[in-house]
Amino acid sequence: MIHHPFGEFALFVGGLASEGDAPKPFEGLARVLSLDMRVIDPAWIGMKLRKLLNYAEPLGYFMAFVPGLPHGERRQQTWPSTVAYLARLIIHRYAMLGVLTEEGFPVRDMGVLEAPADSTPSPMLSGKVCPECGNPNVIHKDGCDFCTACGY
């Protein structure tokens, strides 16, 4: 779990009266995000929330205020969906708590989701030369030689 002086993080949706007031997809999303918030590295929840920023619903776009602007500045933006706006609000809340930046990246890298140091791509292996098309794309597939370029 992410431990912070303010406590552990979870997401709740719905009304005050009882569980089940919110649409089922929102309840499911809240439960999944609550589980994602328990991963020790804040880069994980940041990655999940950044992916949701572009999530669009059919005819789900609407105008709402942009969170995280400097004091005294108010501006509205068209959001592609309620889910995208909710993701932006959660990123802003994490930024206010000093866990993520306003862009959704961790303030401090913990190294759990760190990219490998050697990022050189592995060399492409070529197959045998195809007698039909001449490309070096012949592989051994299901006991037979097969050209991935022409199907020989």
Secondary structure as GFF3:
##gff-version 3
##sequence-region A 1 152
A	DSSP	alpha_helix	24	36	.	.	.	ID=ss1
A	DSSP	alpha_helix	42	52	.	.	.	ID=ss2
A	DSSP	beta_strand	62	65	.	.	.	ID=ss3
A	DSSP	beta_strand	76	79	.	.	.	ID=ss4
A	DSSP	alpha_helix	82	96	.	.	.	ID=ss5
A	DSSP	beta_strand	138	141	.	.	.	ID=ss6
A	DSSP	beta_strand	144	147	.	.	.	ID=ss7
###
